[in-house]
């Protein structure tokens, strides 16, 4: 496994922060069932899952591609939704 795979989590962390910012700024933090809140919660659960799988040593070799890809999609989607 590549030693810098944790850098792939940066888009996931950025996606979580964008969704949280969108939840407060755009939706007024009115409902925990809003899409932004649910996606931010999903990002946190994915980060916890990544850390648990890494510690247990059962993380697949290229799992960082999936985690980073989901994070990149969340980041770009969240930024895009601010401007539409």
ABEGO torsion letter per residue (X at the ends): XBAAAAAAAAAAAAAAAAAAAAAAAAAGGABAABAAAAAAAAAAAAAAAAAAAAAAGABBAAAAAAAAAAAAAAAAAAAAAAAX
